[in-house]
Amino acid sequence: MATIADANTYFDTYVVHNEPWTKADDNKKQRALNEAEVDLIEAYSQFYEDSSDLPDEAIYQQALWILRQNETIMNQDFNVVGTSVSGISVQMLGRKYDKISPDAQAIIEQDIASRDPDGSRYYNGRFGWTVM
């Protein structure tokens, strides 16, 4: 189970750009960990029964991904492709951001590959289908 204390140690030891985590208060950190677990279980429910099965590092990376999201990124959910205020303009691709952190995804894919020795559910860095 991912805890704030363990996440603090992880971010202090392994993550250089950890400011969104280190600047958050404990309540926000806990909410980010909770949301990260929910997001990862929803995305990988075919591989994990509950959040206690997820690699903690994936939860930490997903929590950081959530904390890094700002209003500009979240506006993409509403198909906003640009904003302008007092001559300052921000343009976006007009596509939704990836809900799952690329780092969390890589950790989970590696975990699944290590638990699935015949590779039937894992193909070339992406999840595949098994046809019977």
N, C-alpha and C positions, 0 to 999 in steps of 0.2 A: 504494500500500500504506500503510495506516494505521500510523504509528509512535507510540511513547510521546512522543517529543520533539515531533512535530507536534500530537499531541493536547493536550499540555501548553500549547502556544502557543494552540491553538484555545480551550481552556477558560479560559485567562488573559485572552484578548482578547474572547470573545463570550458567555461564560456567567456570569451573576451568581451563581447558586446552584450552585457547582461543588465544594462541600466533599466530597462522596463521592469525587470524583476526586482532589482535591488531598491528601486525607488518606490515600489508599491508597498502599501501597509499589509499587515498580516491578513486582514479580512479580504482584501483584493487578491492576495496570493492564493488564499484558500478557494475563493470563487473561481480563479483561473485554473487551479488544479482540478476542481470539481467539473468545470466545463470541459477541460481537456479529456478527462476520463470519459465523459458522456460522448464527446465527439469521436474519440477513438473506438469506443465500443460500438457506436452506430456504424462507423465506417468499416470495422473489421469484425463484426459479430459472427461471421462464418468461421473465424479462427479463434476467438476468445469468448469464453462463457460470461465472464464478468471482469471488472476492472482490476481485480487482484491478479489476474493472469497477464495483464499488460506489462511490458518492460517499463520500469520506473523512468528510465531515461527518455523514453518516448513520451510519457506523460509530462515530464519536465519541459521537453522541447515544444510540445503542443501548448502548454501553458504560456511559455514565452511568446510563441506565435500569436496567441490570443492577446496578450498584453501589448504586443507591438502594433496591433491594428489601431489605426486612428480613424477619425471621422471620414476622411477622404476615401480610405479603403472600404469602409463599411457602406458608404454611399453607393458603391458599385452594385450592392444588392438591389438598389432601387433604380438601376440603369442610368445613374447620373454619369455623364461623360465629361463634364467640365463645370468648374465654378469660377467666379470672378468676383473679387471684392477690392474696391479701391485701386483698380489697375493691376492687381496681382491675380494671375490666372493659373489654375491647375487643371490640366487635361489628363484623362485616364483612357485606358484602352477600350472601355465600354464593355468589359467582360468581368464576370464575377471572379473574385480572388479565390485561390485554392483554400478550402476550409481546413485541410490537413497540412501541417507543417512538412516541408520536404525532408527535414531532419528526422522528425518523428516517423514519417513514412519509411525512410531508409532503415531506421532502427527496427521497426516492426517487420519489414520485409526480410531483414537479416535474421530476426528471431524466428519467423515462420519457416524460413529456409532451413534453419538449423534443427527444427522440430519435424520437418517433413522430408526425410532422407531420400525418398524416391522422386521428389520434385513434382509430384502430380498436381500440386496447387500453386506452383511457383514457376514462372517462366521468364527468363531474360529481364529480371528486375521488376517485373509486373506480375500481377495475379492473373492466372489463366484458368481455363476450364478443363475439367476432366470429363471426357465423353465415354459413356459406357454403353 
